[in-house]
Amino acid sequence: MQIPNRVFDRYVVPWMRHAEMESAYLRAQFRKRYGIMIGLYSYGCFDRWRIPPGSRIGRYCSFARSVRILDANHPIDRVSTHPFLYDRHFGIVDADQVEKTPIVVEDDVWFGHNAVVAPGVGRVGRGAIIGAGAVVTRPVAPYTIVAGIPARPLRDRFDAATIARLEASRWWEQDRRALKSFLSAQSLDGPLARAHAAV
């Protein structure tokens, strides 16, 4: 018997919160029920009301529980901006009247509290940091720290050589055991080790 979505959201998801970083069950259910793909070890994003259908989230992402990703705006060129006139679920229009734009969040992205990603952003690059309260209106480049309203780049997290080494390592593809071994094998005084220590 299939658990209804509202029961799943209200009871199962909170009950599973302690295991959300590694739960294959939660990931499979979000993919099947809502079309939301969530990579292993990512957390804070198991909420279909804050993360819209079609979203793809990479591995090792950290979402504050107040982050919100939007996939559509109210249409401003219609008689009204009210959902009755653009959302078929209300029974007034036969088909949805807004274009929804999915987002891809690459691996190891950190979203601070109350960050909002506006419709049409498209992609947030690997290793990016979205500051608390930021309103992201444009794609975010990998390893960039953005903040503000609208969000603007503050700086890169690392220099180009360190970013190249991080990318070459593909550390985010490893499970937690392999990651522990990988970090132990890194030179303690090298920039890759410092980069990993900062992650």
N, C-alpha and C positions, 0 to 999 in steps of 0.2 A: 504494500500500500504506500502510495506517494504521500509524504507529509505536505500539507498545503504551505504555500510560500509564507503566509503571514505567521503560521505556527513555527516554521523553520526560522524566520527572522527574529521572532520574539523570544523563543525558548532555546532552540538548538544553537544558534550563533553565539549568544552570550554564554551558554553552558560550555561551548568549545573554545572560548577565548583563551584559556590557559594553554591550549595546544595549537593556536593559529599559526605560529611560525612554521610548523612542520606537518600540519594536518593535510594529508592527501584527500581525506573525505571532504573537508570544507572547500578545497580547491576544485574538486570534481563537481560538487553541488553548485558552486557559484558559476562554473563554466556551463553546466547543464541548465540551470534554472534561469540565469540572467545574462549569459554570454559574456561574463567577466572572467578574464584569464589573470590569475595571480600566481606569480613565481614563488618558488620555495623560499622560506625564511622571511618573506615580506609579512608585515603585520600592520594592523590599524586600518586596513582597507576592506575588511569583510563587512560591508554595509552597502546594500544596493541603493539606498536613498542618497548616499553621499558619493558613491562611485557608480557612474551610469553604465548601462549595458553596452557592450562593445569595447569597453576599456581593456587594455592589455598592460599589465604591470609586471615588471621584471623581478628578478630575485634580489633579496637582501634590501628591500625598500622599507623605509620607516615613515609611517603616516601618523601624525597626531590625530586623535579621535575627533577633532573639530575641522579637519580638512574637507573641502568640498570641491569636486570636479563637476563642471557643468558641460552638457553636450549640446545645448540649444538655447537660443534666446526667444523671448516672446516676439512675435512678428510685429513690427511697428508700422507696416504699410497696409494693414487690414483695418476693417471697421472698428475692431476692438483688439486689445492685447490679451483679453481674457481667454483662458484655456478652452472654454466652450466652443470657441470659433476656430481652434486649430488642433485640438486633441480628439481623435475619434472615439476614445473611451467614454466620453460624455454623451455620445449618441446624437450629436447635432450635425457634425460633418462626417462624411463617409470614409475619409482617409486623413491621416495626419497631414497637417499643413505646414510643418516646420522641418527644416533639414537638420538632422542630428549628426554631429561630427565626433567620431570616436577619438580617443587619445591613446598614445603609446607612452608609457613611463618606462624608461630603460632601467637597468639594474642599479642598485645602491643609491637611490635617490631619497633624500630626507626632506619631508614636508613638515614645517613648523606649524604650531597651533594657529587656527583660523585662516590658514592660507586658502585661497580660492583660485581655481584654474578656470578661466573663461572659455566659452565655446570657441572652437576653431584653433586652439593652440597647436594641436596635432602631436607634438612630441616634446618630452622632457628628457634630456640626454643623460646618459650614464654618469653617476657620480655627482649630479647637481644637488644643490641645496636651495630649498625654497624657504625664505625667511618667514617667521611668524607674521601673520596679518597681510602677507603679500597678496596682490591680485595679479595673477599671471595672465597676460593678454597676448603674448607672442611665444613662439617656440623657445625653449631654453637649451643652450649649447651644453655639451657634456662638461662636467667638472667646473661648472660656473655657479657662483653664489649670487642669487637674485633676491631683492627685497624691495618693498615699497608699493605704492599705489599710483600708477601701475608699476609692476615689478620691473626693475632695471638691473642689469648686471653690476655687481659691486666689485668682484674680482674673480680670478680663477683660483681654484683650490690649490693647484700645484703648478710648477713650471712645466714647459712642454716636454722636457726629457723625462720627468717623473710620470707624466700622463702617458707617454709612449710606453714606458716600462709597465705601468699598470695595465694598459690595454694589451700588451703582449703577454702578460701573465694570465689573463682571463680567469682571475681568481674567483669571480662570482659564479663560475660554472662548477665549482667544487662544493661538495657537501661539507658539513661542519667538521667531520673527522679529518678529511683531506685538507681543509683550510687550516686547521690547527698545525698539521705537519708542515704545510707550505710556509706558514708564518715562522715556525721554528727554524726552518732551513734558511731563511733569509738572513743576510748579513745584518747584524744589529746596528751597524753604523752607516748603512747605505740608504739612499733616498727612498727606495722601495719599502724598506722596513719602516722608515719614518712615515711614509704615506699610509702604510697599513696600520700603524699605530694610531694615526689620526682618524681612521675610518671608524 
